[in-house]
């Protein structure tokens, strides 16, 4: 089985307050885009005794302990309840890390859904979302993989009918990863004048300066190169531009495909939706 976990962008992100459990209450719209990783699942009889999964990867280098990868965590989570067979899993990583695009979350959630289909486990979407919430706050959205309003710590999801398919989305990422933990440590909760759930109902042309990502204040102060990306996207015609999530990816929404050639340094990651 071959899976194509896709990234997401955040349309607005309000940090409302800090919770007693250490997380933050937030409000954001998560919108899927078709920038994807690739996961291949195969049954395996060649594992050593006691092993259940062989994991390998290509593409972008995966930092940290491989056992902490959400793909393996997803397998182990379902294996506890369903005694899964041995599998060989390969990840080809193309969604950059630390960018606020949810690539790791997508990998974990697509692994849950893929195992459910491959092994005919007949797990409902609701139960898969509950499993995904154990992997991370962004993960449940990727089970149905449709635009949602996310609230609480990101796990309370309400479906939205927003459709950006008529527009071109450009994503620009400098080689400056930002850790989610660091970003949250710098952000200041606020009581926004305009709520994301209301702004998102208005035409895209009205979003600029109103649909805000609260991480921008601290991230732009620490990383002025990222602020410059947003400014440049507006200069070349974006009708809306924003930081995505808490990471270093900045996106712009355009009415037609922009010419970004020679606009940004050659070591920047650039992706266009069409």
C-alpha positions as CSV (number, residue, x, y, z in Angstrom):
1,X,0.0,0.0,0.0
2,X,1.2,3.5,-0.9
3,X,0.1,6.5,1.1
4,X,0.5,10.2,0.3
5,X,0.3,12.2,3.6
6,X,-0.2,15.8,2.8
7,X,0.7,19.1,4.5
8,X,-1.7,21.7,5.8
9,X,-1.6,25.5,6.3
10,X,-3.1,27.5,9.1
11,X,-5.5,30.2,8.1
12,X,-5.3,32.4,11.2
13,X,-4.1,31.2,14.6
14,X,-5.2,32.7,17.9
15,X,-3.6,31.7,21.2
16,X,-6.4,32.4,23.7
17,X,-4.9,31.3,27.0
18,X,-2.8,28.7,28.7
19,X,-4.5,25.6,30.2
20,X,-3.9,23.9,33.5
21,X,-2.4,20.9,31.7
22,X,0.3,23.1,30.1
23,X,-1.2,23.2,26.7
24,X,-2.8,26.4,25.2
25,X,-6.4,26.9,24.1
26,X,-6.3,28.1,20.5
27,X,-8.5,28.7,17.5
28,X,-7.3,28.1,13.9
29,X,-8.4,26.9,10.5
30,X,-6.4,24.0,9.2
31,X,-6.5,23.6,5.4
32,X,-5.0,20.6,3.5
33,X,-2.6,21.3,0.6
34,X,-1.2,18.7,-1.8
35,X,2.4,18.9,-0.8
36,X,3.0,15.3,0.2
37,X,5.3,12.7,1.8
38,X,5.2,9.1,0.6
39,X,4.7,6.1,2.9
40,X,5.0,2.5,1.6
41,X,3.5,-0.4,3.6
42,X,4.4,-4.0,3.0
43,X,3.9,-7.3,4.9
44,X,7.3,-8.6,6.1
45,X,8.4,-12.1,7.1
46,X,12.1,-11.1,7.4
47,X,12.1,-9.5,10.8
48,X,14.2,-10.7,13.6
49,X,12.5,-12.5,16.5
50,X,10.6,-10.0,18.6
51,X,10.6,-7.3,15.9
52,X,7.2,-6.1,14.6
53,X,8.2,-3.3,12.2
54,X,11.1,-2.4,10.0
55,X,11.3,1.4,9.3
56,X,13.4,3.1,6.7
57,X,13.4,6.5,5.1
58,X,14.8,8.6,2.2
59,X,14.4,12.2,1.2
60,X,14.9,14.9,3.8
61,X,16.9,13.7,6.8
62,X,14.8,12.7,9.8
63,X,16.4,14.1,13.0
64,X,16.1,12.4,16.4
65,X,15.3,8.9,17.6
66,X,13.6,6.9,14.8
67,X,11.4,5.2,17.5
68,X,9.9,8.6,18.3
69,X,8.7,9.0,14.7
70,X,4.9,9.3,14.7
71,X,4.6,6.5,12.0
72,X,6.1,4.0,14.4
73,X,4.1,5.4,17.3
74,X,0.9,5.0,15.2
75,X,1.8,1.4,14.5
76,X,2.6,0.7,18.2
77,X,-0.7,2.4,19.3
78,X,-2.8,0.1,17.1
79,X,-0.7,-2.9,17.8
80,X,-1.6,-2.7,21.5
81,X,-5.3,-3.2,20.7
82,X,-5.2,-5.2,17.5
83,X,-2.0,-7.4,17.5
84,X,-0.9,-6.2,14.1
85,X,1.2,-8.4,11.7
86,X,4.9,-7.6,11.0
87,X,5.3,-4.8,8.5
88,X,8.0,-3.1,6.5
89,X,7.4,0.7,6.3
90,X,9.3,3.2,4.2
91,X,8.9,6.9,4.4
92,X,10.1,9.3,1.6
93,X,10.2,12.6,3.3
94,X,9.6,15.8,1.3
95,X,7.6,18.0,3.7
96,X,10.2,20.1,5.5
97,X,10.5,19.8,9.3
98,X,9.9,22.5,11.8
99,X,7.9,24.5,9.2
100,X,4.4,24.5,10.7
101,X,3.0,22.4,7.9
102,X,2.1,19.4,10.0
103,X,4.1,16.9,8.0
104,X,4.9,14.6,10.9
105,X,1.3,14.8,12.1
106,X,0.1,13.8,8.7
107,X,2.5,10.9,8.5
108,X,1.2,9.5,11.9
109,X,-2.5,9.9,11.0
110,X,-2.1,8.5,7.5
111,X,-0.4,5.5,9.0
112,X,-3.4,4.9,11.3
113,X,-5.8,5.2,8.4
114,X,-3.6,3.1,6.1
115,X,-3.3,0.3,8.6
116,X,-7.0,0.4,9.1
117,X,-7.6,-0.1,5.4
118,X,-4.7,-2.5,4.7
119,X,-5.6,-4.9,7.6
120,X,-9.4,-4.4,7.4
121,X,-9.6,-3.4,11.0
122,X,-13.0,-1.6,10.4
123,X,-12.1,1.2,12.9
124,X,-14.5,4.2,12.6
125,X,-13.2,7.7,11.7
126,X,-14.2,8.9,15.2
127,X,-12.1,6.2,16.9
128,X,-9.2,6.9,14.5
129,X,-9.4,10.5,15.5
130,X,-9.2,9.5,19.1
131,X,-6.1,7.5,18.4
132,X,-4.6,10.4,16.4
133,X,-5.2,12.7,19.3
134,X,-2.8,10.5,21.3
135,X,-0.1,11.2,18.8
136,X,-0.4,15.0,18.8
137,X,-2.8,17.9,18.7
138,X,-2.6,18.4,14.9
139,X,-3.1,14.8,14.1
140,X,-6.9,14.3,14.2
141,X,-7.5,16.7,11.4
142,X,-5.6,14.4,8.9
143,X,-8.0,11.5,9.4
144,X,-10.8,13.0,7.3
145,X,-8.2,15.4,5.8
146,X,-10.7,18.2,5.1
147,X,-10.7,21.9,6.1
148,X,-11.6,22.3,9.8
149,X,-11.9,24.9,12.5
150,X,-9.7,23.5,15.3
151,X,-10.3,24.6,18.9
152,X,-9.3,23.7,22.4
153,X,-5.7,22.5,22.1
154,X,-6.4,21.6,18.4
155,X,-8.3,18.4,18.8
156,X,-11.9,19.8,18.8
157,X,-12.7,19.9,15.1
158,X,-15.6,21.5,13.2
159,X,-15.9,20.9,9.4
160,X,-15.8,23.9,7.1
161,X,-16.8,24.4,3.5
162,X,-14.0,26.7,2.6
163,X,-12.5,26.0,-0.9
164,X,-9.3,27.6,-2.1
165,X,-8.9,25.4,-5.2
166,X,-9.5,28.4,-7.5
167,X,-6.4,30.1,-6.1
168,X,-2.7,29.4,-6.2
169,X,-1.0,28.8,-2.9
170,X,2.7,29.4,-2.6
171,X,4.7,28.1,0.3
172,X,8.2,29.5,1.0
173,X,10.5,28.1,3.7
174,X,13.9,29.4,4.6
175,X,16.5,26.9,6.1
176,X,15.5,28.0,9.6
177,X,13.6,25.4,11.5
178,X,11.6,26.6,14.6
179,X,10.8,24.2,17.4
180,X,7.1,24.1,18.4
181,X,8.2,24.2,22.1
182,X,10.3,27.3,21.5
183,X,7.5,29.0,19.6
184,X,5.0,28.4,22.3
185,X,7.4,29.6,25.0
186,X,7.6,33.0,23.3
187,X,4.0,33.6,22.3
188,X,1.7,35.7,24.5
189,X,-2.0,34.7,24.7
190,X,-4.5,37.4,23.8
191,X,-8.2,38.1,23.5
192,X,-8.5,38.8,19.8
193,X,-10.8,41.6,18.6
194,X,-11.9,39.3,15.7
195,X,-12.4,35.6,16.0
196,X,-11.0,33.3,13.3
197,X,-14.3,31.5,13.0
198,X,-16.0,34.7,11.9
199,X,-13.2,36.2,9.7
200,X,-12.9,33.0,7.7
201,X,-16.5,33.5,6.4
202,X,-15.6,36.8,4.7
203,X,-14.0,37.1,1.2
204,X,-10.3,36.4,1.1
205,X,-9.6,40.0,0.0
206,X,-10.7,41.1,3.5
207,X,-8.3,38.8,5.4
208,X,-5.2,40.9,5.2
209,X,-4.4,42.6,8.6
210,X,-7.4,40.9,10.2
211,X,-6.9,37.1,10.0
212,X,-3.8,36.9,12.2
213,X,-1.3,34.3,13.4
214,X,-0.3,35.1,16.9
215,X,3.1,33.4,16.5
216,X,4.1,36.0,14.0
217,X,4.9,38.6,16.7
218,X,7.6,36.5,18.4
219,X,8.8,34.5,15.3
220,X,9.3,37.7,13.2
221,X,11.2,39.3,16.0
222,X,13.5,36.4,16.4
223,X,13.7,35.6,12.7
224,X,13.4,38.8,10.5
225,X,14.1,36.7,7.4
226,X,10.7,35.1,7.8
227,X,9.0,38.5,8.1
228,X,10.7,39.5,4.9
229,X,9.2,36.5,3.1
230,X,5.7,37.6,4.0
231,X,6.4,41.1,2.9
232,X,7.8,39.9,-0.4
233,X,4.8,37.7,-1.1
234,X,2.6,40.7,-0.8
235,X,4.9,42.7,-3.0
236,X,4.5,40.1,-5.8
237,X,0.7,40.1,-5.6
238,X,-0.5,37.8,-2.8
239,X,-4.1,38.7,-1.6
240,X,-3.3,37.1,1.7
241,X,-0.1,35.9,3.3
242,X,0.8,34.4,6.7
243,X,3.0,32.3,8.8
244,X,1.7,28.7,9.0
245,X,1.4,27.2,12.4
246,X,4.3,27.9,14.7
247,X,7.0,27.0,12.1
248,X,9.1,28.8,9.5
249,X,6.8,28.2,6.5
250,X,5.1,31.3,5.1
251,X,2.4,31.0,2.5
252,X,0.7,33.4,0.1
253,X,-2.6,33.0,-1.7
254,X,-2.7,34.3,-5.2
255,X,-5.4,34.7,-7.9
256,X,-2.9,33.4,-10.5
257,X,0.4,31.5,-10.4
258,X,3.1,34.0,-9.3
259,X,6.6,34.1,-10.8
260,X,8.8,33.6,-7.8
261,X,12.0,33.0,-9.9
262,X,14.9,34.9,-8.4
263,X,12.7,36.4,-5.7
264,X,14.1,34.3,-2.9
265,X,17.6,32.7,-2.1
266,X,18.3,29.5,-3.9
267,X,18.5,27.5,-0.6
268,X,14.8,28.4,0.2
269,X,12.2,25.7,-0.3
270,X,9.5,26.9,-2.6
271,X,6.3,25.1,-3.5
272,X,3.3,26.1,-5.6
273,X,-0.1,24.5,-5.6
274,X,-0.7,24.8,-9.4
